[in-house]
Amino acid sequence: MFRVIYQWQVPTDNMTAFKAVWQTTTDTIHASVDGALGSFMLQSAEQPDKVLTIAKWRSREDWLHFWGNSNPQSMQRMRELAKRISVETFEEIEDRTR
């Protein structure tokens, strides 16, 4: 498995809208892009405008095919509501969550 961590700066006024758009975006990508396995969202307890969205992909190749020019149209609305700070990729070694 392959994970991608997107860091966002989400103005607190946009948090509810961002969450709703992220849910729709994630569901759409998961349903329509080969290798996309979903995502989860974390909000910093210390910095409420700092949000991580962590996507799971079958492989790095699947994500790279989706990522293309690093500005996927399907993520446009999220970028209108928040500033994407960084994108970092990881090979998943083991997942022991339940």
TAGI-V798800 format. One record per helix or strand of 3 or more residues. SS is the DSSP state (~ for helix, > for strand). FROM is the first residue (numbers start at 1). TO is the last residue. If there is no record, write none. Layout:
ss=SS from=FROM to=TO
ss=SS from=FROM to=TO
This chain:
ss=> from=2 to=10
ss=~ from=12 to=32
ss=> from=36 to=43
ss=> from=50 to=57
ss=~ from=60 to=67
ss=~ from=73 to=81
ss=> from=82 to=91
